[in-house]
Amino acid sequence: MIRKLQAFSSVTGAAFAVGVFVAALLAVVGEKTAFAQAQQFGDHGQLVITAENLFGFSVERHGWDTAANTENSETYNQFGLFYRSPISPTARGPWVGAHYFVIPNLSIGATLGFQTAGGSETRTTMGGTTTITTDRNSQFAFIFLPKVGYALMFNNTLGFWFRGGPGFARNSSSNQNNDGGSASSRWFLSLDALFVVTPVQYFGFYAGPQGNISFAGSDSVTTPNGVTTSVDASFRSFSLDAGIFGYFNL
């Protein structure tokens, strides 16, 4: 049952990212006619729609303080195609982005990712006479990454796209009775250096490293009687990812 829920969450996340990418692609293409000359990625006035983190490897480390002034930590490793972890505090998995080149080579935009998880669990007593079904904890994770980018193209096909900016991630979990749970928030800096390939006009793919490191954050736990305890928390990650994008002149 748990594996089925994890698989469903992964497929749903991937379908969302790719679906939004394709919908945006078709919507813009339907309103544009062919250009008289070839457009290079990074030209002024281009809108880029991205489907990010569709394949790759990532390592995330999350730390939090304790009452004894020590730090606990946990690490998440992921590798796969269209994979979304059901427990990643930063909704790690397929993301969707939109970026606009305000002048040649300089882009401004943002990337968005989210996930939800839940379900139920069925158990049978040792005697096999009673079956009990209970709801599982509900989880929600959200990440928002505004980014400024610079496209360094060597020709109409190959180049780099450097991006960076602040980011925010929020993760929360509540128990089946909604009378307690936990939450975490992270503010961090994000940088990536993407190798870009545009084999045909208006479409391309990328691969490259991405790094994130937090500068502020907190974890909190709420007990069933309503008492909330918060502690300082940190986050950092490194990944090698691949994605696809479409770009159009507005």
Secondary structure per residue as TSV (DSSP state, phi and psi in degrees):
chain	resnum	aa	ss	phi	psi
A	1	M	-	360.0	-47.0
A	2	I	H	-64.7	-42.3
A	3	R	H	-63.1	-37.5
A	4	K	H	-63.8	-39.9
A	5	L	H	-66.4	-40.0
A	6	Q	H	-63.8	-43.0
A	7	A	H	-64.1	-40.7
A	8	F	H	-62.9	-41.4
A	9	S	H	-62.8	-40.8
A	10	S	H	-64.2	-47.9
A	11	V	H	-64.2	-40.9
A	12	T	H	-62.7	-43.7
A	13	G	H	-62.7	-43.7
A	14	A	H	-65.2	-42.8
A	15	A	H	-62.8	-37.6
A	16	F	H	-62.6	-49.8
A	17	A	H	-61.5	-48.5
A	18	V	H	-68.9	-36.9
A	19	G	H	-64.5	-44.6
A	20	V	H	-64.0	-40.6
A	21	F	H	-60.1	-48.8
A	22	V	H	-66.1	-41.0
A	23	A	H	-62.6	-44.7
A	24	A	H	-64.7	-38.3
A	25	L	H	-60.4	-48.8
A	26	L	H	-68.6	-37.0
A	27	A	H	-64.0	-42.2
A	28	V	H	-76.4	-41.1
A	29	V	H	-61.4	-36.5
A	30	G	T	-64.5	-21.3
A	31	E	T	-100.8	-2.6
A	32	K	-	-116.0	145.4
A	33	T	-	-98.6	168.6
A	34	A	-	-65.4	142.4
A	35	F	-	-82.8	152.3
A	36	A	S	-68.9	-27.4
A	37	Q	S	-136.5	159.9
A	38	A	-	-64.3	141.0
A	39	Q	-	-103.8	131.4
A	40	Q	-	-90.9	141.1
A	41	F	T	-57.7	130.2
A	42	G	T	101.5	0.8
A	43	D	-	-68.6	155.1
A	44	H	T	-60.4	136.2
A	45	G	T	90.8	3.9
A	46	Q	E	-84.9	139.6
A	47	L	E	-105.6	127.4
A	48	V	E	-112.4	124.3
A	49	I	E	-106.2	122.6
A	50	T	E	-114.6	144.0
A	51	A	E	-115.0	106.9
A	52	E	E	-106.5	158.6
A	53	N	E	57.0	41.6
A	54	L	E	-78.2	-23.4
A	55	F	E	-151.7	140.9
A	56	G	E	160.2	-171.9
A	57	F	E	-128.5	137.6
A	58	S	E	-143.6	150.8
A	59	V	E	-129.5	123.2
A	60	E	E	-119.1	136.9
A	61	R	E	-122.5	127.5
A	62	H	E	-120.1	128.5
A	63	G	E	-124.5	154.1
A	64	W	E	-149.9	147.1
A	65	D	E	-76.1	161.7
A	66	T	-	-122.4	170.9
A	67	A	T	-64.3	-22.7
A	68	A	T	-90.4	15.5
A	69	N	S	61.4	33.5
A	70	T	-	-116.0	170.6
A	71	E	E	-120.4	130.8
A	72	N	E	-98.7	157.7
A	73	S	E	-151.1	159.3
A	74	E	E	-143.5	148.8
A	75	T	E	-124.0	138.2
A	76	Y	E	-116.4	124.9
A	77	N	E	-113.1	134.3
A	78	Q	E	-138.1	143.8
A	79	F	E	-152.3	126.9
A	80	G	E	162.7	-178.6
A	81	L	E	-107.2	126.3
A	82	F	S	55.5	34.4
A	83	Y	-	-99.0	136.1
A	84	R	-	-129.9	120.2
A	85	S	-	-70.1	135.9
A	86	P	S	-75.8	-4.7
A	87	I	S	-124.8	1.8
A	88	S	-	-64.0	123.8
A	89	P	T	-64.9	-16.9
A	90	T	T	-111.2	24.0
A	91	A	-	51.7	42.2
A	92	R	-	-63.1	125.1
A	93	G	S	158.1	-161.5
A	94	P	-	-58.6	126.9
A	95	W	E	-119.8	163.1
A	96	V	E	-121.4	139.8
A	97	G	E	-138.5	159.5
A	98	A	E	-138.1	128.9
A	99	H	E	-138.6	140.1
A	100	Y	E	-124.4	133.6
A	101	F	E	-87.0	103.5
A	102	V	E	-74.2	-30.4
A	103	I	E	-139.9	168.4
A	104	P	T	-53.6	127.3
A	105	N	T	79.1	-14.6
A	106	L	E	-107.2	119.3
A	107	S	E	-114.9	150.7
A	108	I	E	-132.8	132.5
A	109	G	E	-175.1	-159.2
A	110	A	E	-157.4	157.1
A	111	T	E	-121.0	141.9
A	112	L	E	-130.3	138.5
A	113	G	E	-145.1	146.2
A	114	F	E	-155.8	162.0
A	115	Q	E	-154.3	152.2
A	116	T	E	-130.3	153.2
A	117	A	E	-147.9	150.6
A	118	G	-	-174.8	-151.2
A	119	G	-	128.9	-160.4
A	120	S	E	-141.3	163.8
A	121	E	E	-133.2	131.4
A	122	T	E	-115.0	129.1
A	123	R	E	-129.4	147.1
A	124	T	E	-114.2	136.1
A	125	T	-	-64.4	162.4
A	126	M	T	-58.8	-31.7
A	127	G	T	-78.0	-11.6
A	128	G	S	75.4	17.0
A	129	T	S	-102.2	-20.4
A	130	T	-	-127.7	132.6
A	131	T	E	-113.8	127.5
A	132	I	E	-119.2	128.6
A	133	T	E	-115.7	125.9
A	134	T	E	-127.5	152.4
A	135	D	E	-74.5	145.0
A	136	R	-	-87.2	162.9
A	137	N	-	-59.6	141.9
A	138	S	E	-89.6	135.8
A	139	Q	E	-126.5	146.5
A	140	F	E	-142.3	134.7
A	141	A	E	-136.0	142.1
A	142	F	E	-144.3	140.2
A	143	I	E	-139.6	138.2
A	144	F	E	-133.1	125.3
A	145	L	E	-128.9	90.1
A	146	P	E	-68.4	138.3
A	147	K	E	-142.8	143.1
A	148	V	E	-105.5	134.9
A	149	G	E	-130.1	161.4
A	150	Y	E	-135.7	123.3
A	151	A	E	-96.4	120.6
A	152	L	E	-111.7	93.5
A	153	M	E	-96.1	132.0
A	154	F	S	-82.1	-30.6
A	155	N	S	-159.1	-163.8
A	156	N	S	-72.9	-6.8
A	157	T	S	-117.3	-40.2
A	158	L	E	-119.0	147.0
A	159	G	E	175.4	-171.3
A	160	F	E	-123.6	151.9
A	161	W	E	-129.2	105.4
A	162	F	E	-93.5	132.2
A	163	R	E	-137.8	151.4
A	164	G	E	-166.2	160.8
A	165	G	E	164.0	177.2
A	166	P	E	-78.3	156.3
A	167	G	E	-140.1	161.6
A	168	F	E	-136.2	134.4
A	169	A	E	-129.5	138.8
A	170	R	E	-133.6	132.7
A	171	N	E	-134.7	135.3
A	172	S	E	-142.1	153.5
A	173	S	E	-144.3	134.3
A	174	S	E	-127.4	147.2
A	175	N	-	-76.5	175.2
A	176	Q	T	-64.3	-19.7
A	177	N	T	-97.7	-0.7
A	178	N	S	55.9	31.6
A	179	D	S	-116.9	21.2
A	180	G	-	176.4	167.3
A	181	G	E	164.5	-162.6
A	182	S	E	-141.0	161.7
A	183	A	E	-152.6	151.3
A	184	S	E	-141.3	146.3
A	185	S	E	-133.6	141.8
A	186	R	E	-137.6	132.4
A	187	W	E	-109.1	131.6
A	188	F	E	-151.7	166.4
A	189	L	E	-101.7	138.5
A	190	S	E	-124.4	134.6
A	191	L	E	-136.5	140.1
A	192	D	E	-146.2	153.4
A	193	A	E	-129.1	101.3
A	194	L	E	-102.6	127.5
A	195	F	E	-83.6	120.4
A	196	V	E	-106.7	134.8
A	197	V	E	-127.4	124.5
A	198	T	E	-119.8	85.0
A	199	P	E	-67.3	-27.0
A	200	V	E	-133.9	160.1
A	201	Q	T	-64.3	138.9
A	202	Y	T	77.0	1.2
A	203	F	E	-142.8	144.4
A	204	G	E	-162.6	179.4
A	205	F	E	-141.6	163.9
A	206	Y	E	-139.6	162.6
A	207	A	E	-153.7	141.3
A	208	G	E	168.5	174.1
A	209	P	E	-81.2	149.8
A	210	Q	E	-136.6	135.5
A	211	G	E	-130.5	146.1
A	212	N	E	-139.2	141.0
A	213	I	E	-145.0	133.7
A	214	S	E	-83.6	152.6
A	215	F	E	-120.9	-6.0
A	216	A	E	-161.4	151.3
A	217	G	E	175.6	164.2
A	218	S	E	-153.2	153.3
A	219	D	E	-121.2	140.9
A	220	S	E	-135.9	150.0
A	221	V	E	-129.7	131.0
A	222	T	E	-113.7	124.4
A	223	T	-	-81.3	163.9
A	224	P	T	-57.8	-24.2
A	225	N	T	-89.1	8.7
A	226	G	S	92.2	6.5
A	227	V	-	-86.4	126.4
A	228	T	E	-112.0	131.8
A	229	T	E	-119.5	131.0
A	230	S	E	-121.3	147.5
A	231	V	E	-138.2	157.3
A	232	D	E	-68.4	148.4
A	233	A	E	-143.7	160.3
A	234	S	E	-136.1	167.7
A	235	F	E	-157.6	141.0
A	236	R	E	-152.8	152.4
A	237	S	E	-153.2	158.0
A	238	F	E	-141.2	139.9
A	239	S	E	-150.0	157.6
A	240	L	E	-119.1	115.7
A	241	D	E	-130.1	160.9
A	242	A	E	-133.7	148.6
A	243	G	E	-156.6	-178.0
A	244	I	E	-128.6	162.0
A	245	F	E	-155.6	158.5
A	246	G	E	-125.3	146.5
A	247	Y	E	-136.3	144.1
A	248	F	E	-145.8	150.5
A	249	N	E	-85.2	131.3
A	250	L	-	-94.5	360.0
